[in-house]
Amino acid sequence: VMMAVADVAIYVAILGRIGIVPLTVTTSLTINFLRKPSASARIIAECTLMKVGRTLIVGEVSLYSEGSDDIVAHVVGTYSVPPKRS
């Protein structure tokens, strides 16, 4: 669930930055689990795009249990953006 939340967070951030580009796909997703999240709280994601290039975009996500300031997981994802056709 945490990987899915992070993947969607990065994807939405990308769409917000470059618009809808068909076939933009995840090429890499690395997650570091730091502590056990609360079973009764929602997962909150904070996303930052670290690099936005022509063909690759790298994003970073910090995941929290709602109501806590402690990070439960840190995620870095890379997305491939298809080249523009001329």
TIMARTI-922499 format. One record per residue: x, y, z of N, C-alpha, C in turn; residue in one letter. Coordinates in steps of 0.001 Angstrom, whole numbers, padded with zeros to 6 digits, always signed. Example, Ala and Ser with C-alpha at 12.3 -4.5 7.8 and 13.67 -1.06 7.14 Angstrom:
<recs>
+013190-005690+007800+012300-004500+007800+013200-003300+007800A
+012850-002250+007080+013670-001060+007140+012900+000030+007870S
</recs>
This chain:
<recs>
+000834-001193+000000+000000+000000+000000+000875+001252+000000V
+001945+001235+000811+002803+002423+000875+003513+002675-000459M
+003922+001606-001132+004557+001787-002442+003561+002349-003454M
+002340+001883-003412+001313+002380-004324+001021+003859-004063A
+000932+004242-002802+000683+005646-002457+001818+006523-002977V
+003065+006080-002784+004218+006852-003244+004246+006944-004762A
+003972+005845-005442+003982+005826-006904+002936+006795-007459D
+001753+006775-006902+000686+007682-007349+001041+009130-007030V
+001647+009381-005869+002022+010752-005495+003009+011337-006500A
+004014+010551-006884+004992+011044-007862+004324+011251-009219I
+003487+010309-009624+002811+010411-010916+001934+011664-010990Y
+001196+011951-009931+000335+013136-009906+001181+014409-009947V
+002308+014411-009233+003203+015574-009269+003743+015793-010684A
+004071+014705-011362+004559+014804-012745+003478+015360-013661I
+002269+014836-013548+001163+015334-014375+000929+016817-014128L
+001062+017237-012876+000893+018645-012548+001977+019518-013155G
+003166+018966-013345+004296+019739-013879+004323+019752-015401R
+004172+018581-016044+004347+018514-017504+003040+018305-018272I
+001945+018108-017554+000673+017829-018213+000537+016336-018493G
-000551+015976-019137-000799+014564-019440+000023+014172-020656I
+000968+013270-020439+001810+012745-021514+001591+011237-021530V
+000901+010714-022558+000651+009274-022612+001956+008475-022568P
+001898+007322-021936+003012+006378-021824+004137+006838-020904L
+003875+007799-020014+004837+008120-018961+004735+006999-017930T
+005839+006299-017700+005792+005098-016858+006889+005098-015805V
+006628+004371-014720+007617+004172-013669+008716+003259-014192T
+009975+003687-014039+011090+002824-014437+011836+002296-013222T
+011723+002989-012098+012405+002557-010879+011648+003108-009678S
+011530+002292-008632+010899+002741-007397+011610+002050-006235L
+012281+002844-005410+013024+002314-004271+012393+002840-003000T
+012116+001943-002053+011495+002341-000803+012348+001869+000368I
+012515+002756+001328+013197+002433+002570+012167+002523+003687N
+011861+001382+004298+010904+001343+005402+011651+001722+006677F
+011203+002787+007342+011921+003310+008495+011308+002914+009832L
+010006+002833+009871+009325+002404+011109+007929+001921+010741R
+007331+001193+011639+005992+000640+011413+004951+001764+011480K
+004103+001876+010447+003052+002899+010500+001940+002477+011451P
+001177+003454+011885+000032+003177+012745-001031+002429+011943S
-001560+001364+012510-002574+000566+011815-003912+001293+011724A
-004140+002258+012600-005434+002939+012621-005400+004330+011969S
-004259+004722+011400-004140+006054+010792-003919+005933+009291A
-004336+006966+008578-004111+007004+007139-002642+007305+006845R
-002197+006920+005642-000848+007225+005186-000886+008560+004447I
+000011+009466+004820+000120+010783+004192+001422+010824+003406I
+001367+011323+002169+002551+011409+001306+002886+012868+001019A
+004163+013202+001145+004673+014510+000736+005676+014266-000379E
+005428+014843-001553+006228+014549-002739+006957+015789-003241C
+008187+015567-003703+008992+016607-004329+009601+016041-005603T
+009523+016790-006688+010207+016383-007907+011627+016916-007823L
+012600+016015-007835+014000+016383-007663+014643+016829-008972M
+014261+016177-010066+014809+016512-011387+013734+016264-012433K
+013502+017247-013261+012543+017110-014359+013321+017323-015658V
+013627+016233-016323+014350+016290-017589+013415+016039-018759G
+014002+015972-019958+013185+015737-021148+012665+014312-021205R
+013477+013341-020743+013064+011939-020838+012966+011232-019496T
+013600+011763-018454+013528+011147-017123+013142+012181-016078L
+012299+011745-015144+011893+012594-014025+012097+011793-012746I
+012749+012421-011760+013022+011765-010487+012239+012478-009390V
+011510+011703-008606+010733+012255-007503+011063+011569-006192G
+010783+012274-005111+011060+011774-003763+009791+011929-002929E
+009479+010919-002138+008269+010947-001313+008625+010566+000120V
+008092+011331+001068+008160+010966+002479+006762+010535+002893S
+006659+009364+003514+005369+008841+003954+005267+008925+005469L
+004110+009357+005950+003848+009535+007378+002558+008831+007757Y
+002433+008472+009018+001126+008088+009564+000434+009392+009926S
-000838+009509+009574-001587+010726+009879-001513+011032+011371E
-001186+012288+011698-001102+012702+013086+000280+012554+013709G
+001243+012052+012948+002597+011865+013461+003592+012597+012564S
+004659+013130+013161+005712+013799+012394+006843+012855+012016D
+006776+011598+012457+007817+010620+012173+007607+009998+010791D
+008653+009995+009974+008575+009388+008647+008553+007869+008801I
+007598+007227+008133+007533+005752+008179+008241+005122+006989V
+008377+005864+005866+009088+005338+004701+009557+006493+003823A
+010681+006254+003155+011239+007220+002211+011319+006527+000857H
+010822+007201-000188+010724+006584-001511+011357+007502-002552V
+012100+006899-003485+012626+007619-004643+012158+006871-005889V
+011568+007599-006814+011069+006981-008043+011543+007717-009276G
+011789+006957-010331+012177+007522-011621+011127+007139-012652T
+010726+008116-013442+009727+007901-014495+010341+008219-015842Y
+009966+007455-016840+010393+007696-018205+009283+008419-018953S
+009662+009501-019633+008722+010279-020432+009081+010028-021894V
+008126+009583-022705+008442+009323-024108+008835+010610-024825P
+009776+010501-025782+010189+011700-026510+009043+012259-027346P
+009088+013563-027542+008061+014215-028375+008301+013873-029828K
+007231+013594-030548+007328+013325-031982+007247+014632-032746R
+008061+014731-033777+008031+015966-034566+007211+015828-035813S
</recs>
